[in-house]
Amino acid sequence: MVDLSDYSAAPPGDIDPIGASTDSAALLYKVIREDIISGRLKANERLVVTELAKRHGTSATPVREVLQLLRGEGFVVFHRNRGARVRPIDQDFIRDIYEIGVVIEPVLTRWFVGMATDADIAELEALQEQIEANNFADPIKHSDLDTQFHTLMYQRHYNRHAAELWWKHREVLRSVSRRFNFTLARRAQIIREHRELIDLIKVGEANKAADLVARHVEGSGRHILEQMRAASAARAG
């Protein structure tokens, strides 16, 4: 499985992708988060601070911080008198994440269309050309280019909280989706929708662009759900 450090797309400016107080806590966050996504930490498994601190050779303080950060992303849940446990990365979790994106991204897109410059459009076209040249051959490169494509549209939005929420949820989805391959139909849909989006931005069709992005995000979410269902069915069979 590809390590998260292989994904190099940067978040919008001034957004801390993790929010950890120290570099060591940031590294610990990445390790524990990857253990959850990969399944090394099982769904509903109890997360004991002292055990995690011993396993990773650290003190209890950064472990507590990391569990709170992961709680904020939905990977960890806290139960009264039962402590922290791993949140199942199931279909309900993915649905909740992408449905929030369906709400947020059209708002960010509509604003971008109203202020996009010729240079912005040229950069979107250049990124799209790279996406098409790669043609999904390198999944890490595709993921990074696709993230850069959308980050370009959202990075200057005045609502930094919305932009940060978009980024964190996108990172959750792309971390989970790397388990699966794009279907041919989904590949064609991504290329087609990106091209259509650029055309709508060029002519200033903000509402149509926002509607398209909503369908685009929902399509991505549904694709992940379909792949999860197929994998579950294969295991059951």
C-alpha positions, 0 to 999 in steps of 0.5 A: 500500500502506498504511504501517505508521504508519497502524496505531495499536493500541498493544502491551500496557503495558510492552512495547516494540514494537520494542526499538531503542536510539534513535528513529533506529534505530526509524525505520530498523527500520520502513523496512527492515522495510516494504521487506522486507514490500512486496518492495522488498527481494527474498527472499534479497537480500543485506543489506550494512551499508555499502550500507544505511547509505549508502542511508538516510543513517546510520552502520553501527551502527544498521543492524547493530542493525536487522538483529539486531532483524529477525533476531529477528522472522524477517525476516532470516537470517544465514549463515556467510561470506555475511552477512545476507539477506532471509528469504522471506515465504513460506507456510512463514514464515507457517505457523511464525508462526501455529502459535506463536500457536496455542500461546501465545494459548490459555494467555493466554486461559485465564488472562484468563477466570479474572480478567476483571472486569465492566468487562473484559467490557463493554470487550470488548463495546464493542470488538466493537460497533465492529468490527461497526459498521465491518463491515470497511469500513475495513481499518485501523480493523478491524485496530486494533480487533481488535488492541485486542480481543485486547490487552485479554485479554493485557495484564495477564498475568504472563508478559510474555515470552509477551505480548511474543512474541504481540504481535511475531508478531501484528504480523508477521501483520497486516503481511503480511495487509494485502496481502489482503482478508477473504473474506466467509466469514472476516468472518462467522467472525471476528464469530461467534467474537468473540461466542462468546468473549465469551459463554464469558468471561462464564460462566467457561468458560476451557477452552472459551474457550482452545479457541475462541481456538486455532481462531480463530488457526489460522483467521486463519493459514490464511486468509492462506495461502489468500490467498497461494496464490491470489495465487501461482496468479494470477501463475503463470496 
